[in-house]
Amino acid sequence: MSAITYATCKIDPTCPGPCQDHRSHAQTLFDWLHGGCVFLADALRELTGWEVVFVAPPGQLTYGHAMARRPDGTLVDIRGAHAPDVDPRLHFPVEISGNMYMPTPSLLARFPDLVPDVEVVPVTPAHREAWEVDEEAAAPWRRDARRVAARLLELIK
């Protein structure tokens, strides 16, 4: 992952990235969904006080998706705000033919066993220890995440 300075997206007005074309838009979303998610969730927590949660199979500490949870239960990530009643499996990354994807409702309807049962749990010190974040390498991500989180909060008002 490389840190990117985010501005505005030319593809999708709801995306806070500096996307010039569909390829860079897809890469922006990928970066913040796979690896950058914890930095974005932490930035949302810093700006709002919302809880950081982890979507993963029960007991899993390292492979899943970090999100912020508003007091009303709504989950927030780079894709926006997700109602509390949304199937949490839609927030769990899956690998298909060597590529990472976030499942869609239609994909889960066609392949119900594609994504394991998951839970949404508060991030604990055990999660953070298991993630082994290199703080020096994470510094640009954290800086960019604050800008992206601020823009995301404007977009989901």
SVG drawing of the C-alpha trace seen along z (x, -y; Angstrom):
<svg xmlns="http://www.w3.org/2000/svg" viewBox="-32 -18 41 40">
<polyline fill="none" stroke="black" stroke-width="0.4" points="0.0,0.0 1.2,-3.5 -0.1,-6.6 -2.0,-8.9 -3.0,-12.5 -6.8,-12.5 -8.6,-15.4 -11.8,-14.8 -12.9,-12.1 -13.7,-12.8 -15.7,-9.5 -18.0,-9.4 -19.0,-12.5 -19.5,-10.3 -15.8,-9.1 -13.2,-11.2 -10.3,-10.0 -8.3,-11.8 -9.6,-9.5 -8.8,-10.6 -10.3,-7.5 -12.1,-4.3 -8.9,-2.4 -7.7,-4.9 -11.2,-5.0 -11.2,-1.3 -7.7,-1.4 -8.7,-4.2 -11.6,-2.1 -9.5,1.0 -6.8,-0.7 -9.3,-2.0 -11.1,1.3 -8.1,3.6 -5.5,2.4 -6.4,-1.3 -9.7,-0.5 -8.2,-0.5 -6.7,-4.0 -9.9,-5.4 -11.9,-3.9 -9.4,-5.3 -9.7,-8.8 -13.4,-8.6 -13.2,-7.8 -10.8,-10.7 -13.2,-13.1 -16.5,-11.8 -15.8,-9.6 -17.5,-6.6 -16.4,-3.1 -14.0,-1.2 -15.3,2.3 -14.0,5.3 -16.1,7.5 -14.7,11.0 -15.5,14.7 -15.8,15.3 -12.4,15.3 -10.5,14.0 -8.2,11.1 -6.3,10.4 -8.4,11.0 -11.5,8.9 -12.6,5.3 -12.4,2.4 -15.2,-0.2 -16.5,-2.9 -19.9,-2.4 -22.1,-5.4 -24.2,-5.4 -27.3,-4.4 -25.5,-1.2 -24.8,-2.5 -21.4,-1.2 -19.2,-3.6 -16.3,-2.9 -15.0,-4.3 -18.2,-3.1 -20.3,-5.3 -22.9,-4.7 -24.5,-1.2 -27.7,-0.7 -27.4,1.6 -29.7,4.2 -27.5,4.8 -26.1,8.3 -22.6,8.0 -21.2,10.5 -21.4,7.6 -18.6,6.0 -16.2,9.0 -13.6,9.1 -13.5,12.3 -10.8,13.6 -12.0,14.8 -9.4,16.0 -6.6,14.2 -8.5,10.9 -10.1,9.3 -13.7,8.2 -16.4,6.9 -19.4,9.1 -22.7,7.7 -26.2,8.7 -26.6,10.4 -23.4,12.3 -24.4,13.6 -27.8,14.6 -26.2,16.7 -23.4,18.1 -24.6,18.1 -21.6,20.0 -19.0,17.7 -18.7,15.6 -18.4,17.3 -20.6,16.2 -19.1,13.1 -19.6,10.9 -19.2,7.2 -17.1,6.7 -15.4,3.7 -11.7,3.6 -9.7,4.6 -6.0,4.3 -5.7,7.9 -6.7,7.0 -4.3,4.1 -1.5,6.3 -2.3,9.0 -2.3,6.4 1.4,5.5 1.1,2.0 4.4,0.4 3.7,-3.1 6.5,-4.7 5.0,-3.2 1.5,-4.0 2.1,-7.7 1.3,-8.8 -1.8,-6.6 -3.0,-8.1 -2.4,-11.7 -4.4,-10.9 -7.1,-9.0 -7.9,-12.2 -8.5,-14.1 -10.5,-11.3 -12.6,-10.9 -13.4,-14.6 -14.6,-14.5 -16.5,-11.2 -18.3,-12.8 -19.4,-15.7 -20.7,-13.3 -22.8,-11.1 -24.5,-13.9"/>
</svg>
